[in-house]
């Protein structure tokens, strides 16, 4: 199987694949995010999410929606590269790119049994939680790896660059 075989832009085909798995009694787990700079926190988070069911669908924010959410200069990596890196992980069954700020439309299509977010969220502030529950799904928050977030990594890099510039003066 090619890595790109795990990446779906056609949600109809993804929905068919998930329905086949659901018919076989498998539990569908979903999560979503920008996954701009893949790091240990992401890898552990996705592994933990996959352990909750039989297959894991990762909704990936498009480049446009990352810019809308994170601001100028983001994403660092284009959506095609982010999708391929996620697809390379054994814990990830499918990657689906979406263009909205939230994963509502994608979740309506894939109807996950379990929806997972990282510990920087609480169930009360996850925008997709009411939708998932209304479809009979469960919402789970997994712990984060301390100090491992894309924003923290970018801030550390910026601070190091500033320190280098100041030393050169």
C-alpha atoms as one frame of an Amber mdcrd trajectory, in Angstrom:
protein
   0.000   0.000   0.000   1.293   3.437  -0.945   1.239   6.172   1.704  -0.994
   8.256  -0.517  -3.565   5.414  -0.469  -4.302   6.454   3.125  -4.986  10.085
   2.136  -8.543  10.932   1.119  -9.690  14.113  -0.531 -12.801  12.292  -1.762
 -14.866  11.855   1.389 -17.345   9.602  -0.461 -14.614   6.972  -0.877 -13.546
   7.391   2.752 -17.138   6.974   3.882 -17.423   3.714   1.891 -14.198   2.356
   3.424 -15.383   3.250   6.943 -18.821   1.730   6.380 -17.149  -1.537   5.368
 -15.087  -1.500   8.553 -18.109  -0.563  10.644 -20.073  -3.465   9.084 -17.248
  -5.775  10.148 -17.786  -4.620  13.750 -14.820  -2.273  13.933 -14.837   0.887
  16.059 -13.933   4.105  14.253 -11.787   6.655  16.098 -11.278  10.185  14.791
  -9.197  13.193  15.673  -8.191  16.343  13.864  -5.692  19.160  13.860  -3.043
  21.110  11.991  -0.098  18.765  12.665   2.156  21.488  11.288   5.462  20.226
  12.691   5.124  16.561  13.528   6.759  15.843  16.906   6.860  13.299  19.721
   3.728  14.736  21.316   1.793  14.116  18.104   3.137  10.591  17.695   2.191
   9.594  21.249  -1.186  11.300  20.989  -2.055   9.528  17.735  -0.880   6.190
  19.130  -3.089   6.662  22.209  -6.047   7.604  19.992  -5.591   4.526  17.814
  -5.513   2.280  20.884  -9.123   3.293  21.595 -10.513   1.572  18.503  -9.845
  -0.411  15.365  -8.934   2.367  12.954  -7.969   6.019  13.257  -9.091   8.773
  10.905  -7.052  11.975  11.170  -8.785  15.100   9.920  -6.099  17.495   8.708
  -6.644  21.237   8.459  -5.940  22.542   4.965  -3.270  25.207   4.488  -5.974
  27.870   4.249  -7.659  26.832   7.474  -4.306  26.655   9.323  -3.571  30.251
   8.267  -7.028  31.247   9.447  -6.513  29.545  12.837  -2.803  30.194  13.484
  -2.025  33.376  11.560   0.622  34.580   9.143   3.589  32.291   8.633   1.641
  29.111   9.251   1.545  26.405   8.221   5.266  25.710   8.125   4.728  22.604
   5.960   2.166  22.382   3.126  -0.880  20.146   3.578   0.359  17.509   1.137
   3.551  16.990   3.156   1.703  17.045   6.485  -0.761  14.464   5.146   2.009
  12.175   3.910   3.893  12.364   7.221   0.725  11.422   9.117  -0.013   8.604
   6.662   3.466   7.201   7.341   2.540   6.526  10.980   1.346   2.977  11.650
  -1.285   4.273  14.078  -3.002   6.310  11.331  -5.446   4.441   9.091  -6.743
   7.371   7.029  -6.029  11.086   6.583  -8.768  13.417   5.348  -8.014  17.063
   4.545 -10.732  19.588   5.361 -10.953  23.305   4.682 -13.099  24.591   7.546
 -12.017  25.911  10.960 -13.664  22.945  12.677 -14.025  19.317  11.657 -17.850
  19.363  11.879 -18.525  18.522   8.229 -15.933  15.748   8.168 -17.254  14.244
  11.415 -20.816  14.254  10.058 -19.554  12.106   7.184 -17.384   9.644   9.104
 -19.569   9.354  12.253 -16.814   8.223  14.640 -17.534   5.994  17.604 -14.836
   7.866  19.531 -13.533  11.389  18.971 -10.177  12.229  20.560  -8.514  15.541
  21.362  -5.311  16.336  23.241  -5.086  17.443  26.852  -4.832  21.110  25.918
  -8.613  20.843  25.475 -11.329  20.120  27.992 -14.540  18.412  26.860 -16.505
  21.621  27.474 -14.487  23.655  24.958 -14.154  21.138  22.127 -16.344  22.640
  19.374 -17.076  19.249  17.811 -18.038  17.481  21.077 -21.809  18.194  20.973
 -22.001  16.972  17.362 -20.123  13.744  18.131 -22.328  13.055  21.149 -25.488
  13.767  19.132 -24.420  11.004  16.726 -23.908   8.562  19.600 -20.137   8.945
  19.796 -17.909   9.365  22.820 -15.408  12.222  23.349 -12.044  11.392  24.946
  -9.255  13.789  25.981  -5.759  12.287  26.137  -2.810  13.725  28.099  -0.097
  15.703  26.357   3.661  15.251  26.456   4.880  18.238  28.523   6.778  20.839
  26.506   5.918  19.256  23.180   3.612  21.500  21.216   4.216  23.072  17.832
   3.691  26.564  19.263   6.207  25.932  22.071   8.727  24.546  19.596   8.372
  27.575  17.318   8.702  29.945  20.285  11.892  28.144  21.393  13.354  28.384
  17.891  12.510  32.085  17.665  14.121  32.732  21.067  17.270  30.867  19.994
  17.466  32.889  16.768  17.039  36.130  18.695  19.776  35.106  21.123  22.120
  34.351  18.216  21.417  37.748  16.657  22.071  39.522  19.930  25.397  37.690
  20.367  26.486  38.723  16.885  26.040  42.427  17.635
